[in-house]
Amino acid sequence: MRRRTAALLFAVTALAAAGTATAHADSPGGWTRSGSSTISSLTGGEGIATRADGSTLTRGLASIPLGLRFAGWNHVGDPDIAAGYVFDDYQGGDDATSKMFEVTTPGGTSYDYVHPLDSGELLNNSFAAVSPDAQWLVAGEWGTMNRLQVFPAPLTNPSTSPTGGTLAQAGQITLSQSVTDIQGCDFVSATRLVCASDDDAKDVLQVDLPHALDGTPVTGQVSTLFQVPRSSICSGTYETEGIDYDPAAKILRVEIVPPSVCAVTTTVYSYRPTTG
C-alpha cells in the first residue's frame, strides 16, 4: 500500500548504489506449495492476475498511467481479469472522496468508473475481484473490517454504463469474523474466494458464500488456509500483496514483498489444490 512507496523508492536507490461446506464441490480447498518466482516490485508489487493464455498481468507503482496519476489516482491495487476484460482499482490521496475502477476491453479501450464514498466507507481501494459470471466486482478497504464491498461489475454488468461514469455499491458481503488489511481476493468458484491478509501472520483466508453473488447482501464464512512464507536475506517487516487463481491451470499465486532494500523484488508463491 502507499506506506511502502517511500521505502520502495529508497530500496531501488540503495541497491543501485550497492473451509466450510457451503462451497460447491468444484471449489479448491486445501493448497500445497508448488514453487516460487520473483518479479520487480515497481511493476508487480501491488497485484497479479492471469490472462486467458495463462500468462500473468502484474501491477506496481510504475504501472499507473501518467494521465491517471496527474488526475490524483496515485495507488493501484490488485487487479483481476474476466472474459478478457482487465479490472484495475485505484485510490487517491488522504483527502479523497471517491475511488475509481478502470476497465480495459480486450480491444484495449479503457473506461473509468468513479465510486463516491458512502457514509463510513474508507478511501482505500485495495483490490478488484470479479465473479466467474463477470457480473459482480468485490473490493476491499483497509484496517480491521467485517465486510467486503460488492459492485455491479463495471462494463460487463449490463446495469452499468457502457462508457464509464458513476458506480454505486450493491449488497455487501458481511464477514463471519473481522479480517485485517486485506490486500487482494480472487474467486476460486462462484461461492468461494481466497484473500491475502497483511496481518501479523500473513494469512491467506477463505471466504465461503451461501450462494453465488446476485447483488443482494450475503454473509461470508471466514476460515484460515495457510500463512505466506517469509524468507529473505533482509530483516524487517514483510507485506503481503496480490492474490490470483488461474482456474485453467489450477494454480493459486500469492505475492509478498520482503523487507528493507530487498523490497525491490516481490516473491510470488504458487500453490496447487491438495486434492482434485
N, C-alpha and C positions, 0 to 999 in steps of 0.2 A: 504494500500500500504506500501512500505518499510519505509516510515517516521514513521509508527506506531510501528515498530519492537522493538526499544529500550523501548518505553513506555509500550508495552505489557509485555516484559520480566520484567520490573520494577514492573508492576502491579501484576504479578504472585508472585514475591518475597514478595511484600508488603502485599498481602492478606494472604500468607502463614505465615507471621510473625504476622500479626494482624487478438380528433378523426376526422380523416377525413373520407369521404365516400368512399375512394378508396379501402378499405379493403373488403374482402369477407364477406358475411353475417354471416359466422360461426365464425368470429373473435370476441372474447370478447372485450367489450369496457369499460363501467363503472365497477367499482370494489367496493365491500363492505367488510370492515374488518371483519374477522370471528374468529380470535384468535391469540395467540402468544405463543412462547416457547423460551427456551434458550438452547444454546449449548456452548461447550468450544471453546474459540477463537483460541486456539492453533491448534485445529484440524478442526475448522469450520468457522473461522473468515474471510476467503477470498472468499468463494463461496459455492454454493449449486446447486445440480441437482437431478432430480428424475429418479429412476430406473423403469424398466417396471413393477415390482411388487408393485410399489407405495412407496417403501422405499426411503430415501434420502441419497445421497452421499455428503459429505462436504469436503472442503479443507481449510487448515490453514498453518501456518508456520511449524508446525510439520509434515505436510503431504508430504513434499518434500523428495523423496528418497535420501539416503546418496550419492549414485553414482552421481545423478544429481547435488546435492549441491557441491560435490567435483569438478564437471565439470564447476562450475561457475553459475549454474542456481539457484539463491538464492531467487526467488519470484515466487509463483504460484498464479494464478488469479482465476476467477470464471469459473468453468468447465461446460461442457454440456455432455449429453448422447443422442445418436441417434442410433437406431437399435441395441442396446446392446453394442455399442462401446463408450468408455469414451474418451472425448477430454479434455486434460489439456493444459493450456497456461503458458509458463514460460518466465521469463526475467532474464537478468544478471545484472552486476554492471553498474555504471555510464559511463564506457568506452565501453560498449557492442556495437558491430557492427552487431548483429543479435538477433533474438528472436526465440523461439522454441515452437512447438506444439507436444505433445506426445499423441499418440492414443493407447489405450489398447483394444484389441479384447475381445469378450465375453469369449474366452478361456483363457484370462489372459496374452497374449503375447503383449508386448509394442513395438512401433516403434516411432522413433524420426524424426521429420521433421523440419529442420532449415530454417528460412527465413532471408537471408541477408538484412539489412535495405536498403530501397530505398532512393534516394535523398530526403531530407526533412522529412523523417519518424522518429518519436521518438522511442526510445528503449522500451518504456512501452508496456506491453502485458497484458492488464487488464482482458480480458475475452475471452471466446470462445462460440459462439452461432451457432449451426448447423441448417440449413434449414430443414423443415419437410421431404424433399425428400432425406436428407443426402448427398446432392451434393455440398453444399457451406457452408463455415465457415466464420462467421462475427466476427471480432475482433476490439479492440479499443485501442487508445493510452491514453494520459493524457492531462490535461490542457484544454484550450478552443479550441475546434475543430469544423470544419464544415464537417466532413466526418466520415464514418465508413469504415474499411478495409474489403475486401472480398477476400477469397482464395478458390481454389477448396478444398473441404473437404479432408484432407489427409487420405488415405487408402480407404475411402468409395466412393470417386470420382475416376472412372477408369482412369482419366488422370494423377493421381499421382502414384508414385512408390508404390508397394505393400510391400516394406521392409524399408521405411524411406528414407530420403535424403533431397534434397533442395526443398523448396516450394516458388513459385513465386505468386505475387498478381494477382487477376483477376480484373474485373471492380468494382470500389469502389461505395459506397453509398454516394452521396453528400447530405448533410442535408439542409433543407429549412431555418434553423436558427442554429446559433452556440450553442453548448452544452458544459458543463463544467464537467470535471472529471467523465467520465462515468466509473463506476466500474463493471457493468455487463449488459448484454442484453439477452433476450431469445425470441424465436418466439412463438406467440400465434396462428399464422396461417402462410400460405405461404407468405402473404403480410403484416403482421403486427408484429412488435417487441415491446416489452416493455423493458425499460432500467432504471437502477438505477443510479442517478447522485449524486455525493458528493458535489454538490453546496451548497450554504449557506442555501437554503430552504429544502435540502434533497429531491429533486423532483424525482418522478417516471414519466418517459416520455413515450410517444407512438410515434413510427415511422411507418408511413404508406407508402407502396411501390405501384407503379402503376401496377406492375405485379410480379410474383414470380421471384426470382433471377435466372439468366441464364448465369452469367459470364460477362455480359456487364454492362457498367456504368448505374446507375439509380439514381433518386432523391427521397429522403425520406422526407415526410411531418412530421414535429415535432409538437407535442402538449403535454401539461402537464396534467397528470391524477390526481395525488394527492401527498401529502408530507408524507414521512415516519415519524411516531410518534417518539418523543424524550422524553423518560420517564426513569428516573434513580434517585437513591439516590445520585449519584455523579454529580458534576457540571463540566462543561468544554465543550470541542469540541467533537461532535459525528462524526462517519464516516460510511456512507452507504457502503455496500459491494455487495455481490452477489444477483442475482435475478433469479427465476426459475418459469416456468409454467408447471404444470402437466396436460396435456390435458385429460387424462383419468378421473381424479378426478375434473377437472376444478378448480384447486387451484393455485393461484399465491402466491409465497413466496418471501419476501424481507428481507435482513439482514441489521442490523445496530449495530455498536459497540459503547457502551456507553463510557463516558469519564473516565479518571484517573484510579484508581485501579479497577473500575467496568469493565474495558476493558477485564478482564479475561473471561467474558461470552459475547456471541453475542446474541442479540434478533432477532428472526425470526418471522416476522408478516405474517399472512396468510390472503388472500383475495379471495372472490368468485365473479364471474360475477354478476353485479347488475341485468341483465336480461339475459335470455337464459339458 
